[in-house]
Every structure is written in C-alpha cells, then in structure tokens.
Amino acid sequence: MLCDLVKTAVALGLVTIIAGCSTDESNELIDFGPVSNSGGMPGASSNNGISGSGELFDFDVAFDYSALSEDEAADASDEDFIENTSFSETVSIAFSENNVSCGDLPDGVSATVDGAKITIDASTSKNIIYQLSGSASDGMFKLYSDKKCAVSLAGLDLTNSDGPAINIQTKKRVFIDISDGSTNTLADGPTYADTGDEDAKGTVFSEGQLVFSGGGRLDISANCKAGISSDQYLRFRRGNIINVSASEGNGVRGKDSIIVSGGVMNIDVSGEGNKGLKSDGPVVIAGGRTTIIDSADAYYDSDDEETKGPAGINCDGDFRMTGGEADIKATGKGGKGITADGDMLLAGGKVRVITTGSKFTYGSSSSSFGPMGGFGNTSSSDDNDKSPKGIRCEGSMTISGGDIMSRTTGGEGSEAIESKSALTISGGTIGAYAYDDAINSGDVMTISGGNILAVSSNNDGFDSNGNMYISGGETVAIGLGEDGVDVIERGTLAVSGGTLLSLGNTLMTSPSSSASTQQFISKSVSGLTSGSAITLANSSGTLFDYTMPLTMSRAYLILSLPQLEKGGEYTLTAGGAAQQITL
C-alpha cells in the first residue's frame, strides 16, 4: 500500500507528504479595498488587493450539488485509474425487496444469498466487476476477495438495517465506479450486528484501498458509523458527485490517507466530536470541490479521558492543498475548519472556512457530563478545552498560493489561521477575520509575498510568538482589541521589503530600527470611518492609498513602503486630517 501511495503522491507532486503515513455573524464590517501603490512598486497596482466586495466579512458556505467540469491528465502508470486495469468478467447483481438475483459466476467465485443480502467469495479470481442495481430496504453486498476488483453502482438503492450497505472484506485495491448518469442511494442502520473479529465501520466500508470514479451520483446516509470508511487509503477522482449525511460517525474516514484529486463531495456531519474528512495520516486536496458543514459540538470522552472536537477536515499527519476547492462551515462548540497534527501546505486552489461556535470549556454546564459523570464538576482544564479555529496545524504552516478566506466569530479563542510552529507566507490571496487573533504563529513568522488582510475584532491582526520578518507582499493588519501586529515580548519585527499597514488599538510592537532595512512611519491617527481613505503622498504624488473596511475612533498606525526614504518628506492623511512627516 505504501508503494501505491507514494506513486499517487508523486503523480500529484506531493511526495513529501509520505512521511506522515506511518462576536456574531451580523457584524457591520463592510467593503475592504485593495492596497494601492502609485509609486512604481514592482507588481503593485490599484486592483491587486483582496476583493473589494467585502466577501471576507459576509461569505457563506452552502452545498452545491451541480457537476464540476474538470480535466484530468491520463496516466498509464497510475494504478488508481480504473481505466488502466483490464477486467476479465462482469457479474450483474440485481436487488429486489426480498431477494437478490445474480448472473453467472466465474470459476472460483461463489455467492450466498439470504433475502436481499448477498455475500460473494472470490478469493481465487481477479479483475472482476460486480455491477449492482435495484432496490432493497434491508439488503447488503458483502465481498471477500484476495484480488483487485471493481464494484459498479448502476442505479442502486440499498439500505442495511444492521450494518454496512457495502462491506468489502479485502485488503486489495477496490474501485467504486459510479456509473455515468446513474443515481445511487446507500444507508446503514442505527445499530450494527455483531460481526466478531470483522470490522464494519461505515455505510461503505473496505479493509483495503477504495478509489472512487465515474460520472454518476452517490447519496449516503450514515446513521450509526461513518459514511465512507477504509482501513487503508481513500481516493476520489473527477466526475462523481458524492453526498454524505452522517448523524453519528465521521463523514469520510480514511485510516492511512485521503486523496481528493477531483469530483464533488458534499458532507453534512452532526454527531458530536465528528469530522467531515478524517485521516490518521495525511490529507491531500489537488482538485474537485469539497463542501463540509459540521454542526457537531465537542464533547468529553470519559473512556479515553480527553475532549474530542469536531472539524470539517482533520488529519493526524500533514495537510496539503494544491488545487480544487474546499468550503467548510463549523457551527458547534469547539468546532474547527481544517486542522492537522502535522505540517500544512496551502499552495493552490480556493479555501473558504467559517466557524461560528463558541469555546468548549471542560467541566462547565456546556460540557454535558464531566469525567466524574455529573454536572457537579466545574473545574476546567486547558488541555480539555476546545477553542474554535478556522485553519490550524500543530506543525509548520506554509502558504505559497491559493485564494484563502477564513472567518471565526465564536468568541474567546476563535482564531482564523493558526500555526503552533513557524508560519511562512510567500504567495496567495489571504483574508483572515477573527474574534481573537486573525493570524497566529507559535514560532517565527515570515512574509515574503502574497496579498494579506488580517482583522481581529477583539485582539491582534497578526500575533507572532517568535520573531517576524516581512520582505515582500502586501499586508494589512487590523487589531480592534490590541495590536495590528504583535510580536512576542522582546522579539523582533524586521521589515526589509513589501508593503505593511498596521492599525491597532494599542502599540506594543514597532519595526526594529536596527533590524529593518526599509523605512517606516509610526503615528497615532483618529477618525477612521468605514470607507474613508488612508493616503501617503510626497511632492511627486500619491504613494499609498487604502480604503478603510471599518471604523476605528483612534488607531496606532505603522506604514512601511519600499518608496520611503530616510530624510524624505511626506503627507499622511487619515480620518480627513493631514500630518506632515519627515523621516
């Protein structure tokens, strides 16, 4: 399996991931505009800022069931492409309410039928397609095989009252082909029958690798466990439309990894502590459109003695996104958008994340039952609290491209983008709006490119718990509660290039004069109303022009531009008042 995953990662240009295998929504913030540099700054123009539509403050996430037009390069060496396998036999299996009819079986294949439940044993035959169709309210397709095969869904409506609708007991790769133009519906029951030592972990379950392809639609209702689950890896290709509603388990669960290289997924999760996409290893998104709405709350698991929080996407390894679209909304207590225990790379594609839930506090009445089994325990432990986060990783985060917006409005601890280690931004268009810190790093923060807007309604726009280095890009940081840019006490903010505008309610951090090679202006301003302009001009004309997205009665301003010169004379206009400045 590892070799297969390596081949897939190489094909996607993501081989470095393999190490991971073993306030409220009705705010009045409006219309933020681009940074405009008229002084000839390389790559700058009046239209290269984040969209002036105000999308960061009011975008929403909703399911989109429409098909997606995608190109996919042919790759004859990719074993996850069903078209690269030659199938020798097709077995037609048709379900009816109380029966299953089965076509001729190849040598080495046997079938056992019990009502509308069929078990296939194909341990000695390979490269067979099992084509499933028909309808049954209490049926099942179960497969034992030691060989690679395919399951074709060709107009199937199947519910199993006491277990998975499709149960694949093989550790080999299995293709799930959703036949072009077909609509298929699968559901499990509210409880599962005892299967002894056999795993049964979802409505669609496999012991081995599952690869989804085809141009049809698959609707899954998960009432007991996950919607789709594999004990190895899951891959989703272009063409298919998969809709999962999970009321108890995770939406999609891949033990080794999850790779989304195409297709449409809509995942609705409501069971406490559960995730839309969950992997014990890495998650890779390189294409497709994935939409997740997670309304679950965090909860304290007394058996494991830990709090478990919900998330749109959660992986114990690395998270990589190089293309496609990921739209996520988490509304429950302690809910997160995208979270990884490893490193995170955002290098392309479109990301939209919203979290609206409040902090889950262990031992409070909102925690339901505490570890002692009652409401009387009101002590709180930070280790068991869960704060809502938009995009978060335990390791290092790198943003080198993409169109990214993250909004978190659930109160204390709500941060839009957080790395618990170093954070590096070299490209992309990034919008972060949070109740708490908009963009936070646990270690050094480095900005060398990109177009960034970071707004906090109650804390810092940027909060770096290590030194912070800015050498390029266009950065606007607004902290209504504290600083626009806040660097750890006794740390260094060094500016050597790019554009920086910082507006804060306080001023605890200024660029280091000794470490910065680019000049900066630091001034107190007032009367900044939404829609008003901050401009900087010299005798040659306007160097900088920014339209305020919100109102600040007063602010501490830091402005650094490549055009600023030691000894230069400038006019700073903010809140309608002009100040003469000599550097």
Secondary structure, 3 states (H helix, E strand, C coil): CHHHHHHHHHHCCCHHHHHHCCCCCCCCCCCCCCCECCCCCCCCCCCCCCCCCCHHHHCCCCCCCCCCCCCCCCCCCCCCCHHHCCCCEEEEEEEECCEEEECCCCCCCEEEEECEEEEEEECCCCCEEEEEEEEECCEEEEEEECCCEEEEEEEEEEECCCCCCEEEECCCCEEEEECCCCEEEEECCCCCCCCCCCCCCEEEEECCCEEEECCCEEEEEECCCEEEEECCEEEECCCCEEEEEECCCCCEEECCEEEECCCEEEEEECCCCCEEEEECCCEEECCCEEEEEECCCCEEECCCCEEECCEEEEECCCEEECCCEEEEEECCCCCEEEEECCCEEECCCEEEEEECCCCECCCCHHHCCCCCCCCCCCCCCHHHCECCEEEEECCCEEECCCEEEEEECCCCCCEEEEECCCEEEEEEEEEEEECCCCEEECCCEEEEEEEEEEEECCCCCEEECCCEEEEEEEEEEEECCCCCEEECCCCCEEEEEEEEEEEECCCCCCCCCCCCCCCEEEEEEEEECCCCEEEEEECCEEEEEEECCCCEEEEEEEEECCCCCCCCEEEEEECCEEEEEEC
